[in-house]
Amino acid sequence: MARPESRFISKLTKAQVQNLGQLRDTGANSRICHRAHAILLSFQGTSVNGLATIFQTGRNAICGWLDRWDAEGMDGLADKPRPGAPPKLNTEEQDRAMELLKQNPRSSGTVLLEIKKQTGKQISNHTLKRLARKNGLVWKRMRKSLRGKRDTKKFAT
């Protein structure tokens, strides 16, 4: 079934307009800011097609935002929980893994073996890499240098 071309938010209180304005300007993330802005623009008479053009998204997404606003109000602006596997390591184990990684930054294999010894859980190198990035560490490949093997006299000329 096709969505209507014109669909507007018809009733907003002054408090809701103020709250939406605050969320638009200082929301928790950009998606919430966009949704709050879309609700305000719809209340001011912007059509679904106009909102889709402004936010560069599909009409169905805009109608979904408006439907969630009608059904849930302010709670409808936030993202719904997404499915996914639970983390393999709990927070204590993650902290321990970060300590081990900081002790041995050049040897992820050693860190993986030590994690397996201490926790009994085996994680992949990719999982360790994601954990490091999540905690603000930069993950780069270590290059082997041949600087010690070069002839300094030839190199100087």
N, C-alpha and C positions, 0 to 999 in steps of 0.2 A: 504494500500500500504506500503510495507516495505521500510525502509530508506536505502540509500546506505551505504555500509560498509566503504567506504573511502570518506570522504568529508572534504575539507580543506578550510581554509581562504587563499585566494591567494594574495590579495593586501592589504598591510598596509603601510602607510607613516611612516617616522621616527618619526614624532610628535605623531601619533597614538600609535606606539610601546612604546614611552616614557610615554605617558598618561596611557596606559594599565599596564606598569611596575609599575608606581606610585600607580594605583588603586589596583594592585595585592598586593603590600606591605603595603599600608595604606588606604585601601578602607573604606567606611562608615560602611559596615557590611561584614560578612564572605561570604554571597552569592555573593555580587558584586566582592569580591576578587577572589572567585573561578571562576566566569564567565570570568573575565579579564584574569586570568591565563589560562583558557581553550582556549580562543581566541589566546593568544600568543603561546601556545603549538600547536594548530592547524596550525597556520602560519608557525611554524617550522617543520611541517610534521607529527605530531602525529595523528594517525587514531582515528575515533570515538570510536572504541572498546577500544583503549588504553586510551582515555580520560575517558570513562565510568569506566574503571578499576581504574584509578588514583583517580577520584573524588567519586568513589563508588556510582554511580547513574546509572540510565538507559540510554540506547542509545537514546531514544526519548527525554529525557531531554537535553542531549548534543546537539542533532540536533536542538532542539528548541532554545538553546542559540546561536548556529551558525546562524540559520535563522533570529533571532531577530537582531543579529549583522549586517547581510547583509542588513536587511530592515531599521534599525533605527540607526545604528552606536553606539556611546557612550550612547545614551539615551536608547538603548535596554538592557543595562546591569542592570539597576535598576528594582526593582520589580514593577509590575503593581498594581494599586489600587485594593484592594480586597473588595468584598461586605460585608456589615455588617450594623447592626442597628446603628443609631447615638446615642451618649451618652445621657442618660436621664437627666443628670445635665450639665448645661453649666459651663464654667470655674469659674465664680464667685461663683456659687452654690457649685462647688466642693471644692473651697477654704474654703467656710463657713462650709461645712461638715467636712473638715479636722480640722478646729478650734474646732468645737464641739466634734470631736473625741478625740482631745488632751485634752479638758477640762474633758471629761468623758471617759477615756480609758477602764474602766471596764464594761461599760454599753452600748453596741451597740444598745440595744432596745431603750434606752432613746435618743440616737443620731438619730435613725431612726424616732422616733416620733417628735423630734424637727425639723428635716429636713422637714417632712411633714407639720408641722405647719408653718414654715417660707416660704417654696417654693410652697407648695400645691402639690408637687410631691412625690409619694411613690416609694421608691426604696427597693430592697431586701437586706437582710443581706449579701448575696454573692456579690452584687454590691458594698456595703460599704467596704467589705473585699478587693475586687480588687482595689478599689480606695486607700485604706490604703497602700497596697503593692506597688502600682504604685508610691506613694509618699515616699517610703522608710521606712514605718513603719512595724514592725514585728507583725503578727497576731497570737497570741497563746491563747490557752484556759487557763483561770485562774483556778488554783487549790485551793480548800478550804483546809486550814490547820487545823489540830487538835492539833497544838502545845500548844495552850492556855488551852486545856482540859487535857493534860497529867500530870501525877504526877512527878514532877521534882526529887524527892528523889528516886523513883524507876527507873527513866530514867538514873540517874547518875551512878547507880550500874550495 
